[in-house]
Amino acid sequence: MPVLTAFQRALTRALTVLGLVGAFVLTTVAPAWAGENTFVEVVPNSAQAGTRVSIRAGCDNANDRQADVHSDAFGRLVLRPDNGFLTGQVTIPGSKEPGDYPVNLRCDNGRTATTTLTVLNMEQPSKGPATGGGGTAGAPGTGSMLMIGGLAVVALAVGFGFFGSRRTGAGS
């Protein structure tokens, strides 16, 4: 029994330390939305030149007024109120060089926010090499021949199974 009580004491101490650490973390961590609610986001935040992106923003308590977004990736865009947010869409010019571009929000109430848009340099995937359609791809009636051959193999297997069991049963 001394082993069991030593285990219980160790478990009690571990749970006490865990509880104290949890209480410390819960009382010292600041809330995620402490302070102003001004933000800007680009979806997708990584896109190829020529792609259309959506921008959503919040200007604290001024989401009922327009706001400006500017970036070297696409120029200037006016965001308009939409269901409690400010939204807009813009196409990244097809000639835009790859890289990271800041996207700056300027609200009507003077607040600002910044995020980053990454323009990617992705080559379009090439089609496979022109090697032909394969040995039977273009042959007329190939599907029918395969189906007939498959049915013949199944019929032979059933026939051998039937005759094999019949001979075994007749000899006994």
C-alpha positions in Angstrom: 0.0 0.0 0.0 2.9 2.5 0.5 3.4 2.5 -3.3 -0.2 3.4 -3.9 -0.2 6.3 -1.5 3.1 7.6 -3.0 1.5 7.5 -6.4 -1.6 9.3 -5.1 0.6 12.0 -3.5 2.5 12.5 -6.8 -0.7 12.7 -8.8 -2.2 15.2 -6.3 0.9 17.4 -6.6 0.9 17.3 -10.4 -2.8 18.2 -10.6 -2.3 21.1 -8.1 0.6 22.5 -10.2 -1.4 22.1 -13.4 -4.4 24.0 -11.8 -2.1 26.8 -10.5 -0.6 27.2 -14.0 -4.0 27.2 -15.6 -5.3 29.9 -13.2 -2.2 32.0 -13.9 -2.7 31.8 -17.7 -6.4 32.6 -17.5 -5.9 35.7 -15.3 -2.9 37.2 -17.2 -3.8 36.7 -20.9 -5.4 39.8 -22.6 -8.5 39.3 -24.6 -8.0 38.9 -28.4 -10.2 42.0 -29.3 -8.9 44.3 -26.6 -8.9 47.8 -28.1 -9.9 49.0 -31.6 -11.4 46.8 -34.2 -9.7 48.1 -37.3 -8.4 45.5 -39.8 -8.0 44.7 -43.5 -7.7 41.2 -45.1 -7.2 40.0 -48.6 -8.6 36.6 -49.8 -6.7 34.8 -51.1 -3.6 36.6 -49.6 -1.3 34.8 -52.1 -2.4 35.0 -55.7 -1.0 34.9 -59.2 -0.9 38.0 -61.3 -4.2 38.3 -63.2 -6.2 36.8 -60.3 -9.2 38.5 -58.7 -9.0 39.0 -55.0 -11.6 40.1 -52.4 -10.8 42.6 -49.7 -12.7 42.8 -46.4 -12.1 45.5 -43.8 -13.4 46.9 -40.6 -13.1 50.5 -39.5 -14.1 50.2 -35.8 -17.5 51.9 -35.6 -17.4 53.5 -39.1 -18.4 50.5 -41.2 -21.3 52.4 -42.6 -19.0 54.7 -44.6 -16.6 54.1 -47.5 -12.9 53.5 -47.0 -9.9 53.5 -49.3 -7.4 50.7 -49.8 -4.2 51.2 -51.7 -1.5 48.8 -52.8 1.3 48.8 -55.4 -0.1 45.4 -56.3 -3.4 46.8 -57.7 -3.6 50.6 -57.1 -6.5 52.3 -55.3 -9.8 50.6 -54.4 -12.9 52.1 -52.6 -14.5 49.7 -50.1 -18.2 49.9 -49.6 -20.4 48.9 -46.6 -21.7 45.3 -46.9 -23.4 43.4 -44.0 -21.4 45.2 -41.2 -18.0 45.1 -43.1 -16.4 47.1 -45.8 -15.8 45.0 -49.0 -14.5 45.2 -52.5 -12.9 43.1 -55.2 -10.0 43.9 -57.5 -8.0 42.1 -60.2 -4.2 42.0 -59.9 -2.8 43.2 -63.2 -1.4 40.3 -65.3 1.9 42.1 -65.7 2.5 42.6 -61.9 5.9 41.3 -60.8 5.9 38.6 -58.1 6.6 39.7 -54.5 5.0 40.9 -51.3 3.0 44.1 -51.5 1.5 46.0 -48.5 -2.2 46.7 -48.6 -3.0 49.8 -46.7 -6.5 50.7 -45.4 -7.4 54.3 -44.6 -10.7 54.7 -42.8 -13.0 57.8 -42.9 -12.5 58.1 -39.1 -8.7 58.3 -39.5 -7.9 54.8 -38.4 -5.5 52.7 -40.5 -4.6 49.0 -40.9 -2.1 47.1 -43.1 -1.8 43.6 -44.4 0.3 41.9 -47.1 -0.7 40.5 -50.5 1.8 38.1 -52.1 1.8 38.0 -55.8 3.1 34.6 -57.0 5.1 33.6 -60.0 3.4 30.4 -60.9 3.9 29.0 -64.4 0.8 27.4 -65.9 1.3 23.6 -65.9 2.1 22.2 -69.3 0.1 19.5 -70.9 1.6 16.1 -71.1 4.0 15.2 -73.9 2.3 14.2 -77.2 3.2 10.6 -77.1 0.1 9.1 -78.7 -2.9 7.5 -77.2 -1.4 4.2 -76.3 -1.5 0.8 -78.1 -5.3 0.3 -78.0 -6.6 3.7 -77.4 -7.6 4.5 -80.9 -8.5 1.0 -82.2 -12.1 0.7 -83.1 -14.0 -2.0 -81.2 -11.4 -2.4 -78.5 -13.9 -2.1 -75.6 -16.2 -4.7 -77.1 -13.3 -7.1 -77.6 -12.2 -6.7 -74.0 -15.7 -7.3 -72.7 -16.1 -10.4 -74.8 -12.7 -11.7 -73.7 -13.6 -11.0 -70.0 -16.9 -12.9 -70.4 -15.2 -15.8 -72.0 -12.7 -16.1 -69.1 -15.5 -15.9 -66.6 -17.5 -18.6 -68.5 -14.4 -20.9 -68.6 -13.8 -20.4 -64.8 -17.5 -21.3 -64.1 -17.3 -24.3 -66.4 -14.1 -25.6 -64.9 -15.6 -25.1 -61.4 -18.8 -26.9 -62.3 -17.1 -29.9 -64.0 -14.4 -30.1 -61.3 -17.0 -30.4 -58.5 -19.0 -32.8 -60.6 -16.1 -35.2 -61.0 -15.2 -35.0 -57.4 -18.8 -35.7 -56.4 -19.2 -38.7 -58.9 -16.1 -40.5 -57.7 -17.1 -40.5 -54.1 
